[in-house]
């Protein structure tokens, strides 16, 4: 990696200031994506602002909302009795991210801020209708994920927590890339107070997206049978050496069906 | 201390240091004053280089030197040599274009080394390398066999028209064509053998260390054969005589063939260490390994079997194209010829065989031997073709194999493709494998799977391979530029402990244990008093190294021969000490005895006498108890056996899971059953990897699309079933141990067993053949096309 300056601010305000003062500065959460990027010399930040000293960890469940601090690790979410009780699908998703080492370092804030098109958390955030809290505002998940590796975050804006409304039913299923084990297709389905929501990760050219045709089909009948005939156009899906867009389109249907069945 | 000799599953002596992180790998070694090298590589598949501006890099912080191909050319540094010459059909030698250590004028594959930056730290070398300005002019690339053979294809080497390295054949085409013309039926299969990237756990590394005082060079390197590297690099590249060049291959973390070859970086660090008068270390990064370690396989073939009405094989005709990559790696030319076409008889009595092989240069990483080397290609082709014959003739695939096996009383058996098999019992390995796999119970399992919505299939592979390479004279007559004997030095120390110095090299095989067990068996010395030393040309008399499952059959045999000499000398000393005739001395269980008496001397008594020769036949016998043997094998060895794979396919996703795998191999005499089982399991893991997962994919511009672990799928534990390994052994008849070899049988026998199982699972879809890897996407395409459509893949 290239040389960079390193800061570990002790307050959110200092962190925001450090990032705001320098457009080449970069926030570091768990680093499970960014450190490999640095090691491959694919990025050359001036300063790394380490967010681990800001006290952004922790999980609270109150009044039908699960709030997860941005720096909470995947393993903490996966093992949280509170999350398991409130939204078991979210705990299960966290327990299936990457490998054991990644789950001990990687964070929810880092994951959604990076918005890797094959990451798992964006699907949960979108399907559950989460709210992303930052140092300066609240952003609806529907407005947050704006494309491949891009989000509504402003320069220097720091995710502080993610609020997930508890859903009546929810489940996540993914079909893994055999090499990277990232999702080739991941589908998070939820029966929420705002209706059935289906979010697909791994497959879309623009990153995570809501599958509105499936949502409509599930509206009156939240069952795998309801979406059996719902097709997905390969036109907007990725194709690579592991899976063509046609294969991904097919898998979206299969994996969504399995997720709905799993949600019960 | 229980039984530790031949046949004991002794725990591996070396594992304590490996499992505790105390191994001594090349990158663990640091020499005083050591500098670090970074190799700047081409990011283009094919381009001319107008010039290289090193000025900024040379001035960068910490940089000591920057060298390019021009610097090497000035000192008349040779290109990397090829160790095997193949001749064309017309008798002319193969095309052998130069393989410069650092590219000169042109780069020919992504990863081709262009320059080396040497600096105080690796980071500084890497930083400076970014300042190199390379005047590329891109050329169109020939990135595949098809692209390189197309009319008007770009030429990888200007002097090699049509990119043909050689056009070779074995067998009498006219005779074989005649058999085909009169045959009851001809069954044809078009197939590919996928390109693989070896990915040993330890990336390659090298340290050059020049001693200004003695003028001696030391190269520490991740090699399977340090003496071969000394010979190739010293004699052909750097012109350093053997007495001034020491090559050390310490602990090496896996090779699978990829660490046989002499690589550019070894020559670079060795040469550069003398230029800069400081040690120079280079360690590959994983991404670098993907584009600089030799790849494996990459064949396209047409195979045809002529059969009679009873399914007897009458003749085999094969035409193969083999991708050599951009340059000839050390042993590349022999892989698709003498390690491949000579295996096409397999374990069958096919009386006539013709095979032609076109080796082709492409703008890809050089391709050379990878675990199995030629034999997996032959076994995949043959075992797929046999299943196709079964399909086309309606004869049961097991019965078809039984009808065509070489019978157990036919050995020694001369095949029509040069090899003469010494022993084997294919009916037995088949019978036991069918039993172990519960072949007869399969249809019930298929039905049960169907009820669960799964497509289940079973596949069989009755493979044969040739290893224990090789008789030097035979290898030489086939084009090898080296002998293929092995060397052992057995040193019995004064107090009776033993050090074995072997030219074989262990990089995961457990030699330190297996070889010690040979000494336990023959000399009766306890295991904990035996050490095995390998991997250092300053310690080992000579050696040809470890590849082609040769270490036990050839290296072990050399140890036996050296121990025979120890015992013979010991008997003379014992006869002297016990005032008996040498003919009356017997040796067993560490003890020399005068036959028919209770007079005896232990080996320690004898070794002590040999090193403290006060009472000693000094007029007739030199002191000491230290013997060396060179063993040149009389023949190849021929392991074989039966592998049975059982798979389940999820028809919704196309995902294949290997649910059962059964291997019954004939590896000859087994020294350590636990190690053999581990070797076979590892080989099968790699074979399943090839069958289901692994593919080196280039785009049409010659960029490697599967250039990291994110995209190249190595097999992992969850891809593998419990692997049931057993052996049914017949002894090798021509080496003193009777051992054949076990290192590659897994990788050779398993891929066709898996693919045959997948084709069986998909038979209702009219699948006749499927190329590897059988990815879920490929299988979904077949299923999606619907039942009984004849899918190409």
Boltz contact constraints between the chains, C-beta under 6 A:
constraints:
  - contact:
      token1: [A, 178]
      token2: [B, 693]
      max_distance: 6.0
  - contact:
      token1: [A, 178]
      token2: [B, 713]
      max_distance: 6.0
  - contact:
      token1: [A, 179]
      token2: [B, 710]
      max_distance: 6.0
  - contact:
      token1: [A, 179]
      token2: [B, 711]
      max_distance: 6.0
  - contact:
      token1: [A, 179]
      token2: [B, 712]
      max_distance: 6.0
  - contact:
      token1: [A, 179]
      token2: [B, 713]
      max_distance: 6.0
  - contact:
      token1: [A, 180]
      token2: [B, 710]
      max_distance: 6.0
  - contact:
      token1: [A, 241]
      token2: [B, 697]
      max_distance: 6.0
  - contact:
      token1: [A, 241]
      token2: [B, 705]
      max_distance: 6.0
  - contact:
      token1: [A, 243]
      token2: [B, 777]
      max_distance: 6.0
  - contact:
      token1: [A, 247]
      token2: [B, 777]
      max_distance: 6.0
  - contact:
      token1: [A, 247]
      token2: [B, 780]
      max_distance: 6.0
  - contact:
      token1: [A, 254]
      token2: [B, 652]
      max_distance: 6.0
  - contact:
      token1: [A, 254]
      token2: [B, 653]
      max_distance: 6.0
